[in-house]
Amino acid sequence: MKAAICVFVTFVHITAISAPPPTQIVDFSALNFDQYHHYEDLVSTFKGLEQQFPHLARTGSIGQSVQKRDLLYLEITKNVLQESPGKPMIKLIGNMHGDETVGREILIYLAQYLLNTYETDTRTRAALDDIRIFIMPSMNPDGFELAKEGVCDKRHNGRENANTVDLNRNFPDQFDTPAIISERLENMQPETTAIINWILNNHFVLSGNFHAGSEVASYPFDDSQSHHSGTNSPAPDHSFFKYMARTYADSHRTMHTDGLKCGGTHFDHGITNGAKWYDVSGGMQDFNYVHSDCFEITLELTCCKYPLASTLEDEWGKNKEALLKFVELAKQGVWGFVVDGESGQPIKNAIVEVVGIAKNVTTANHGDFWRLLIPGEYTLLFHHNDYKSSAPVPIIVTSELTSVVNMSLYKLDSDMDYFDPAGVKYTEGGSLINHTEDELKSKEEADIDTQSANLDPIGDLEAKMEFKYHNFAEMTSFLQKYHKLFPEITKLYSVGKSTQGRDLWVLIISDKPDNHEPGEPEFKYVANMHGNEVVGRELLLNLITYLCYGYGKLDDITNLVDNTRIHLMPSMNPDGYEIAVEGDVMGVKGRENANNVDLNRNFPDQFVPYRGQPESETKSVMEWIKSIPFVLSANLHGGSLVANYPFDDLPNRNYHTGYSPSPDDDVFRRIALAYSNAHRTMHNGHPCPDIEPSEEFDRGITNGAEWYSVAGGMQDWNYLNSNCFEITLELGCVKYPKHELLPNYWHDNKAALIALIQQVHEGVTGFVRDSQLHPIEDAIIQVNGIDHNIKSTKYGDFWRLLVPGDYEITIQKDGYVSQTKSVTVKPKSSTQLNFALLKIGELSTDTESTTQVNIGGVIWSDKKVDDIFGVPKILIVTVGVVCLAMGVCTAFIIRISCKKQRKYNKGFHRIDQTLDEYSDRVPMPESSAMLLDNDNVQVYHDESSSEDEIFAPAPI
């Protein structure tokens, strides 16, 4: 079929169009709903937009219609005149049937809207910064000029082109017979030929074809081999096409609604498979998918084909959000570059294969590719006729972030297929892994200079990783090199010395690495505590490469580094590592430190308080943990494959195993599952069938003591002596595997390492301050019902990990009035909750807190109120009410006394009169919580109804 296409495809230059005489329109970005844009209006508008927004808009023509009208497009993107490798290209085409007109107009409005809001709207800016958008309002300008406004019939003048050919039946079709192919070639229209050239000579990723006559999003395939209407004909990317269609329909004001559309057809959720609706042979959307990398669907916008112009504003309102969501779909999936592993030059027409989906895409001129995918886990393969194919590359696609995979391939005659111990070159799965020191230095310095271009000239981030074992000197050099290369986001420091005097190095990675940022959580990974358990040590070096080079390029990594202070200790036992032996499966050589002490039995224990003097490594780590407000941590080990959580031992030492839950058992289980589920195999729960065939872990996690009891472990000490929640990760059945397997360990753990860091952002976070907004250090944060407290830092900030649910949180500090607030914790997010404590005896003047306290028998709220002459209104109201009550009582007493006196003067006998008991009651507030909007994010708002309810007498 592709050979047949080449017969009739001749290259058509995309040309600029000349400007018509000036019109009276000055602001071409202003939306005009009064009338349709005819051809001359369209030329003027597009040329005017190009002149008004020269850095964002460029006009062009891909060819001409039968009657020599240009097939106009407007390209919209940031720096539109520059080449932009890596930016996905999308196209939006309207008016293919000349009498179906609403799509034509809303595409013009979309162009105007995007250009007009680029400087003021962050969403628009993100779209134009990252995507090249080509808008063609009319593929059939001749037909439009014949059509009649207000005519809604299905068939009328203008549907076909000037040769009376239906352009949406004029494309080559995958199910064509040889006879039909020949007929199509003879009858190929100039509009169709121009579009085919445009599609085949550009790497469009996404496309929409806008029609009318119904209200539905239709997706491929449009026909089937049987050509029977009602036959479902799914494409290999059926799932993504449904995702595309649902994205538009769900965001459209009415398309997604149930009911019969346009007189009798029902579409579930407003979408349909094209062939299942009715069979269309020779359609444009199927041609896009079968013969290019472009995914196109057809959007039927209105029942009336050419509605009156008076409806256009309403139609724009119906479609605006759907159009924006559709454009943003271009960033859904995976993208990257494929380059020559030796020269760094881009590889054009490399094949990107998704295992299990019978549809490949190819790389463009700069080696860049985009592959649209719905959220899920996939495996990629990269091929080229002149190069060795890559090994499988596992990826995870999410709906929020775009995955990036850059790949280096090596020519068939290259000898880059083995590891050279001298450090010449090493490849794994087609990716360049290691260089000599001189090559590394020159390449990495060049990478730093070109980061702003969002291009990795030597391939995937993993191409920069050193999949080999690093002794202490090499590890030190590695850490120093990365701190030198990335000084803005790294800090290298030592927490102390090992028994033999080796530094316990830690590299911080964060956007502001030098100091704790108030409100930003601290996370740590500690590896190689047992010197012969080495996989974690190398994984942390890989993670350093991934985070540093991914920062500013990968959105998820950038967000993580910007909002987390990440501490990475590759080796807690460098002395033990130096004597360990590669290939050790279950041995103990190098496990202990130089004093033959197991460091994971050397920490003070809750059930065995005295365990001798801590080793220098242990003491340094304990001081480190006490000095930094860590929130979450993992200790990386080897010898099995499981995520192990506290407690590690039992109160009764007579038992070797048994479930020993911590007060935060549900939190620890969630954290452990986050790692296990993101790991490629850990969650299967059968770690070491060849070594421990009977060992099983449900979902790949275990309570430590239930596995086997360990006294003096580090993870329990973290939890009981600091704010830090720590788990232990066993990363493989072999303690010191062969170096050739290190790439596999990285791919197994990469997603899980990131997923665990992200767990630090789940729960409740906030600040504890006094009434003058000064931070309160060491305030106790207590979650009612959970017997484990944490403390605020010297900056007043705190992070409390919690599973989703409703909680009561109490803040206590000596000398201050305690506060309790309710909070709802939602999944995969952190809830902000701030506190302002009053000193005992202090009246509230705080305008930030949202809590009520009982002082002197009056319930005071620190809800913000206006001051009067610098005095809080609440105080004035209180004093006023009290004075008024006292005045009323005084006047009443005086009046009674006067009456008595008058009676005595007139000779009346004394009467026994009793003054009734009097109380001045003030209404109680309707709510016990008067909240400021900013103080309790994601928590209910319960406002009192009036100022008179601000205070009330204390309950008796």
Order of alpha helices (4+ residues) and beta strands (2+ residues): alpha-alpha-beta-beta-beta-alpha-alpha-beta-alpha-alpha-alpha-beta-beta-alpha-beta-beta-beta-alpha-alpha-beta-alpha-beta-beta-beta-beta-beta-beta-beta-beta-beta-beta-alpha-alpha-beta-beta-beta-alpha-alpha-beta-alpha-alpha-beta-beta-alpha-beta-alpha-alpha-beta-alpha-beta-beta-beta-beta-beta-beta-beta-beta-beta-beta-beta-beta-alpha
